[in-house]
Amino acid sequence: MDHKNIVSFYYQHNKYKHFSLLEILEKYQIKINFQCRSGYCGVCKITLLKGQIKYYREPLASCINNNEILSCCCIPVENIKLNL
């Protein structure tokens, strides 16, 4: 695993409750690949190392493995650590 791209995100419910994880990363100018923003293509897939997320839209991309999440259609529900 390449550890140079690890990001920790400290959950703040009131500040981020209306934003996808992708949008939050963009707000902090952390660049990741994306395309559809709807959970269809799987391009925004990242590895969740620690913590939990919740999907507000169930992803339809079939390319998700264990510990991988689609950042375009999920929100963090606690502190998380990501490998980008």
GUTORSE-360782 format. One line per field, with one value per residue: residue in three letters; chain; x, y, z of N, C-alpha, C, CB in turn. Coordinates in Angstrom, 1 decimal, m for minus. Glycine has a CB too. Layout:
N
residu = (ALA	...)
chaine = (A	...)
npx = (X	...)
npy = (Y	...)
npz = (Z	...)
capx = (X	...)
capy = (Y	...)
capz = (Z	...)
cpx = (X	...)
cpy = (Y	...)
cpz = (Z	...)
cbpx = (X	...)
cbpy = (Y	...)
cbpz = (Z	...)
This chain:
84
residu = (MET	ASP	HIS	LYS	ASN	ILE	VAL	SER	PHE	TYR	TYR	GLN	HIS	ASN	LYS	TYR	LYS	HIS	PHE	SER	LEU	LEU	GLU	ILE	LEU	GLU	LYS	TYR	GLN	ILE	LYS	ILE	ASN	PHE	GLN	CYS	ARG	SER	GLY	TYR	CYS	GLY	VAL	CYS	LYS	ILE	THR	LEU	LEU	LYS	GLY	GLN	ILE	LYS	TYR	TYR	ARG	GLU	PRO	LEU	ALA	SER	CYS	ILE	ASN	ASN	ASN	GLU	ILE	LEU	SER	CYS	CYS	CYS	ILE	PRO	VAL	GLU	ASN	ILE	LYS	LEU	ASN	LEU)
chaine = (A	A	A	A	A	A	A	A	A	A	A	A	A	A	A	A	A	A	A	A	A	A	A	A	A	A	A	A	A	A	A	A	A	A	A	A	A	A	A	A	A	A	A	A	A	A	A	A	A	A	A	A	A	A	A	A	A	A	A	A	A	A	A	A	A	A	A	A	A	A	A	A	A	A	A	A	A	A	A	A	A	A	A	A)
npx = (0.8	0.6	1.7	1.9	m0.3	m2.2	m5.0	m6.5	m9.7	m11.5	m14.5	m17.3	m20.4	m22.4	m21.2	m20.7	m22.9	m24.5	m22.9	m21.2	m18.6	m16.7	m17.2	m16.4	m13.7	m12.9	m13.4	m11.3	m9.3	m8.2	m7.4	m9.0	m9.7	m12.7	m16.0	m18.9	m20.3	m22.5	m22.4	m22.3	m20.1	m17.7	m15.2	m14.4	m13.5	m12.1	m9.9	m11.1	m9.6	m10.0	m12.7	m16.2	m18.6	m21.6	m23.8	m25.7	m26.9	m27.3	m24.5	m24.1	m22.0	m20.1	m17.5	m16.4	m14.4	m13.7	m13.4	m13.3	m14.7	m17.2	m16.6	m18.3	m21.0	m21.3	m21.3	m19.2	m19.6	m18.3	m15.0	m12.6	m10.1	m8.4	m7.0	m5.8)
npy = (m1.2	2.2	4.7	7.4	8.9	9.2	10.4	12.0	12.6	14.7	14.3	16.6	17.1	19.1	20.9	19.6	18.1	18.2	17.6	15.5	13.1	13.4	16.1	17.4	16.7	18.2	20.8	21.1	21.2	18.7	16.6	14.1	11.5	11.7	11.3	10.8	11.5	10.3	7.6	5.7	5.1	4.5	5.8	7.5	6.0	5.2	4.1	3.1	3.3	3.5	4.1	5.0	5.3	6.5	5.6	7.9	7.6	4.6	3.0	2.1	1.1	m1.7	m2.3	m2.2	m3.1	m4.8	m2.6	m0.4	2.6	4.8	8.0	10.0	9.5	9.2	9.9	10.9	9.4	9.5	10.1	9.6	7.7	7.8	6.2	7.6)
npz = (0.0	m0.8	1.2	1.0	0.2	2.2	4.0	6.7	8.0	10.0	11.4	11.3	12.0	11.7	10.0	7.6	6.7	4.4	2.3	m0.1	0.4	m1.7	m2.4	0.0	0.0	m2.2	m1.3	0.4	m1.4	m2.1	m4.5	m6.3	m8.7	m10.6	m12.1	m12.9	m10.6	m9.4	m8.6	m10.5	m12.3	m10.9	m10.8	m8.8	m6.7	m3.6	m0.9	2.2	5.2	7.9	10.1	9.5	6.8	5.3	2.7	0.9	m1.5	m3.1	m4.4	m7.9	m9.3	m10.0	m9.4	m6.8	m4.1	m1.0	1.7	m0.1	m1.2	m2.8	m3.3	m4.2	m3.5	m0.8	2.7	5.5	8.7	11.0	12.4	9.8	7.9	5.0	2.0	m0.7)
capx = (0.0	1.3	1.2	2.1	m1.6	m3.2	m5.7	m7.4	m10.7	m12.2	m16.0	m18.0	m21.7	m23.1	m20.5	m20.6	m24.0	m25.1	m21.9	m20.7	m17.2	m16.0	m17.3	m15.6	m12.3	m12.7	m13.4	m10.0	m8.4	m7.6	m7.8	m9.1	m10.4	m14.2	m16.6	m20.3	m20.9	m23.7	m22.2	m22.4	m18.9	m16.6	m13.9	m14.1	m13.3	m11.0	m9.9	m11.4	m8.7	m10.5	m13.9	m17.4	m19.3	m23.0	m24.2	m27.0	m27.3	m26.6	m23.7	m24.4	m20.8	m19.8	m16.1	m16.0	m13.9	m13.7	m12.8	m13.3	m15.9	m17.3	m16.7	m19.3	m22.3	m21.3	m20.9	m18.6	m20.5	m17.3	m13.6	m12.2	m8.8	m8.5	m5.9	m6.2)
capy = (0.0	3.4	5.5	8.8	9.5	9.0	11.6	11.9	13.6	14.8	14.5	17.7	16.8	20.3	21.6	18.8	17.2	18.3	17.4	14.2	13.0	14.0	17.6	17.8	16.7	19.3	22.0	21.2	21.1	17.4	16.2	12.7	11.3	11.5	11.5	10.9	12.1	9.6	6.3	4.7	4.8	4.0	6.5	8.2	4.9	5.3	3.0	3.5	2.6	3.6	4.8	4.6	6.2	6.1	6.0	8.5	7.0	3.3	3.0	1.1	0.6	m3.0	m2.4	m1.9	m4.2	m4.6	m1.3	0.7	3.4	5.7	9.3	10.9	9.3	8.8	10.9	10.3	9.5	9.6	10.4	8.6	7.8	7.4	6.1	8.1)
capz = (0.0	m0.9	2.3	0.8	m0.1	3.3	4.5	7.8	8.0	11.3	11.2	11.9	11.5	11.3	8.9	6.4	6.6	3.1	1.2	m0.3	0.7	m2.8	m2.3	1.1	m0.4	m3.1	m0.5	1.0	m2.5	m2.3	m5.8	m6.7	m9.9	m10.6	m13.4	m13.0	m9.4	m9.1	m8.1	m11.6	m13.0	m10.0	m11.0	m7.6	m5.7	m2.7	0.1	3.6	6.1	9.3	10.3	8.8	6.0	5.0	1.4	0.8	m2.7	m3.2	m5.7	m8.8	m9.9	m9.6	m9.2	m5.4	m3.3	0.4	2.1	m1.1	m1.2	m3.8	m2.6	m4.8	m3.0	0.6	3.7	6.7	9.9	12.1	11.8	8.8	7.3	3.6	1.2	m2.0)
cpx = (0.9	0.8	1.4	0.8	m2.6	m3.7	m6.6	m8.4	m11.5	m13.6	m16.5	m19.4	m22.3	m22.5	m20.6	m21.8	m24.6	m24.1	m21.5	m19.2	m16.3	m16.0	m16.5	m14.1	m12.0	m12.6	m12.0	m8.9	m7.6	m8.2	m7.8	m9.8	m11.9	m14.7	m18.1	m21.0	m22.2	m23.6	m22.3	m21.1	m17.8	m15.3	m13.5	m13.8	m12.0	m11.0	m10.1	m10.5	m9.2	m11.8	m15.1	m18.0	m20.7	m23.2	m25.6	m27.6	m26.6	m25.8	m24.1	m23.2	m20.5	m18.3	m15.6	m15.6	m14.0	m12.9	m12.7	m14.7	m16.0	m17.6	m17.8	m20.7	m22.3	m20.9	m20.2	m19.6	m19.6	m16.0	m13.2	m10.7	m8.9	m7.1	m6.3	m5.3)
cpy = (1.2	4.4	7.0	9.6	9.3	10.3	11.2	13.0	13.6	15.2	15.7	17.7	18.1	21.0	20.9	18.0	17.2	18.1	16.0	14.2	13.6	15.5	18.1	17.8	17.8	20.6	22.2	21.1	19.8	16.8	14.6	12.6	11.1	11.7	11.8	11.6	11.5	8.2	5.2	4.2	4.2	4.7	7.1	7.2	5.2	4.3	3.7	2.7	2.5	4.4	4.3	5.7	5.7	6.5	6.7	8.2	5.7	3.3	1.8	0.5	m0.7	m3.3	m2.2	m3.1	m3.9	m3.4	m0.2	1.3	4.3	7.1	10.2	10.7	8.8	10.0	10.2	10.4	9.5	9.9	9.2	8.8	7.1	7.2	6.5	7.6)
cpz = (0.0	0.2	2.1	0.5	1.0	3.8	5.6	7.8	9.3	11.1	12.0	11.3	10.9	10.1	7.6	6.0	5.2	2.0	1.1	0.1	m0.4	m2.7	m1.1	0.7	m1.3	m2.4	0.1	m0.1	m2.6	m3.5	m5.9	m8.0	m9.7	m12.0	m13.3	m11.8	m8.9	m8.7	m9.2	m12.2	m12.2	m10.1	m9.7	m6.4	m4.9	m1.6	1.5	4.5	7.5	9.3	9.5	7.9	5.8	3.5	1.4	m0.6	m2.9	m4.5	m6.6	m9.5	m9.2	m9.3	m7.8	m4.7	m1.9	0.8	1.1	m1.0	m2.4	m3.2	m3.1	m4.2	m1.6	1.4	4.9	7.9	11.2	11.5	10.9	8.4	6.0	2.9	m0.2	m3.1)
cbpx = (m1.0	1.2	2.0	3.1	m2.1	m2.6	m6.5	m6.7	m11.7	m11.4	m16.7	m17.3	m22.6	m23.3	m19.0	m19.4	m25.0	m25.8	m20.7	m20.8	m16.7	m16.6	m18.8	m15.9	m12.0	m13.9	m14.4	m9.8	m7.5	m7.9	m6.9	m9.9	m9.9	m14.9	m16.4	m20.9	m21.0	m24.6	m23.2	m23.2	m18.4	m16.4	m14.1	m15.2	m13.2	m10.9	m8.5	m12.9	m7.3	m9.4	m13.7	m18.4	m18.6	m24.0	m24.3	m26.8	m27.2	m27.6	m22.2	m25.3	m19.6	m20.3	m15.4	m17.2	m12.4	m13.2	m11.4	m13.0	m16.1	m18.5	m15.4	m19.4	m23.0	m20.3	m22.1	m17.3	m21.4	m17.3	m12.6	m13.1	m7.7	m9.3	m5.3	m6.2)
cbpy = (0.0	4.1	5.0	9.1	9.0	8.1	12.3	11.9	13.4	15.7	13.2	19.0	16.2	21.3	21.8	18.0	17.4	19.7	18.3	13.7	11.6	13.5	18.0	16.8	15.3	19.3	22.0	20.1	22.3	16.5	16.7	11.9	10.1	12.5	10.3	9.5	13.6	9.6	5.9	5.4	6.0	2.6	7.6	9.1	3.5	6.8	2.3	3.4	3.3	4.1	6.3	4.1	6.4	6.7	4.8	10.1	8.0	2.2	2.9	1.6	1.6	m4.1	m1.5	m1.1	m4.6	m5.8	m1.6	0.1	4.2	5.4	10.0	10.7	8.2	7.7	11.8	11.0	8.3	8.3	10.5	8.6	7.0	8.4	4.6	9.6)
cbpz = (1.2	m2.3	3.5	m0.3	m1.4	4.4	3.3	9.2	6.8	12.3	11.5	11.7	12.5	12.4	9.3	6.4	7.6	3.0	1.5	m1.8	1.0	m4.1	m2.1	2.3	m1.1	m4.1	0.6	2.0	m2.5	m1.0	m6.9	m5.6	m10.7	m9.5	m14.4	m13.1	m9.5	m10.3	m7.1	m12.7	m13.7	m10.3	m12.1	m7.2	m6.4	m2.1	0.1	3.9	6.1	10.3	9.9	9.8	4.6	6.0	0.5	0.9	m4.0	m3.2	m5.3	m9.9	m9.6	m10.6	m10.2	m4.7	m3.7	1.2	2.6	m2.5	0.1	m4.8	m2.7	m6.3	m3.9	0.9	4.2	7.0	10.0	13.0	13.0	7.6	8.2	2.8	1.2	m2.0)
